[in-house]
Amino acid sequence: MIAGFTNAWKLPNLRERILFTLGMIILLRLGVYITLPGIDSSVIDAWIESRKSAESSGNPLGDVSAMLNIFSGGGLQQCGIFALGIMPYISASILMQLMTAIVPQFSKLSREDGGRAKINQYTRLATIIIAIVQGTMLAIGFLNPQNLFYLEGIQNFGPLVLVPGTMFIVSTVIIIVAATMLLMWIGDQMTDRGIGNGTSLIITINIIAALPGAMWQSWRHFTDGGNTFGAFTLVLLIVFLLLVIAAVITLTQATRRIAIQHANRVVGRKMYGGQTHYLPLKLNYSGVMPIIFASALMTLPVFGLNLIFKGQDWVLTVQEALSPASSWYYVVAGIFIFIFSYFWISMMFQPQQISEDLKKSGGYIPGVRPGQPTAVFLEKVMNRLTFAGSIFLILVFILPGIVRWATSLPPMAAQFFGGTSLLILVGVILDVTKQIETHLLEQNYEGFSAKTRGKVNRYQVEGKKKASNTIVYLWVFIAVLLLIFITSQFTG
């Protein structure tokens, strides 16, 4: 493992990709702390300072607030220009995926030449529309912060908006939409010129940014007052977290390999085919999507009711029934996850198409007739895998609730013991590691695992090229921004 990371810096192309990715990450984190114009940053600072001493506010929407804060990288509570984060683009991408699977016109377009480019354009247009709607709701919420559960109590430190009015709403929406499109551009640049999928990396970095605060909350929760038993509990929780991460990695990579045999065929004097390869069907084929859908269905109605009918008795009853503190929340969410797992598989996994492609290429599954029997067999296997995968997703989803119930951890800290955050972290880190390993193996370097070791290409080591001017300019720009940021902190 250490040798793999060391060799990554020996390849000039890979080193530039890593440096470019790190540079984009720094720009991303700096943008989180740039407060929107018209917002009183001193009120935010005083409110955040007061919350450091409070582990949990008792708000039934505390888990929802923690999740929103994690995925925005702290931008929501900082009232920064990246308050919405990359989530409008994620929502638009999910919407377009569903439309591609459901609407015949979009499905046909995706298979045409240049169709994917048009779908990407539609996704960006949908992102702008979603960002405008969410940005408008956010700007109106800033005018009345007492209605925003993730800014609970901030009105006690003074007015959040310096000059309320229509001009503030218009300027805020424009800036938030522009910042969202900038994040989308940064994600594309990281995908093309960096390591890993840029959009997924942005979400992952926002999740990792919340990790130090969660660790500090856990430390204070278990060690305040010199409680020796609490420190022992913290050690056990760390061991449990490592076991959970290992289990998630194992089940995320678990696949059922279907043997595919190709018939022999003679072309001229040569015989082709007769080889066996495998069709891997993942245990968790749907990934984190069922949890995202279930969480949205559980939180959006509560969020909307809280925003429109705040303070009503029946709204509080609904909040308590559907809050993570209630057992009904996990029962209903578990049912949704199970249903959406099969729903996502039915749209994204096409056994009939796979069967036709195998038949055209002369491939077949041993013991299964080509054509419709192959499609039925693949669908049966995937249904069984989906059942096991949905149970796995449900267990991962309820783990934070179990940890909170057993240890009374704050919502921010409990979120890292399972749920969406852990699945995204594991998936993205595995993807980045595989991409780095692919670059290493292409140049005959050692990979991260013992099975993928090769000889070091001496020519590549001796033929290092200098970093491109783009990387140099990028890091000079970052250094200037950091200098301005540090200076403003000391002078302001």
Buried (B, 14 or more C-beta within 10 A) or exposed (E): EEBBEEBBEBBBEBBBBBBBBBBBBBBBBBBBBBBBEBBBBEBBEBBBEEBEEEBBBEBBBBBBBBBBBBBBBBBBBBBBBBBBBBBBBBBBBBBBBBBBBEEEEBEEBBEEEEBEEEBEEBBBEBBBEBBBEBBBBBBBBBBBBBBBBBBBBBBEBEEBBEEBEEEBBEBBBEBBBEBBBBBBEBBEBBBEBBBBBBBBBBBBBBBBBBBEBBBEBBBBBBBEEEEEEBEEBBEEBEEEBEEBBEEBBEBBEBBBEBEBBBEEEEEEEEEEBEEEEEBEBBBBBBBBBBBBBBBBBBBEEBBEBBBEEBEEEEBBEBBBEBBBBBEEBBEBBBEBBBBBBBBBBBBBBBBBEBBBEBEEEBBBBEEBEBBEBBBBBBBEBBEEBBEBBBBBBBBBBBBBBBBBBEBEBBBBBBBBBBBBBBBBBBBBBEBBBEBBBEBBBBBBBBBBEEEBBEEBBEEBEEEEEEBBEEBEEBBEEBEEBEEEEEEEEEEE
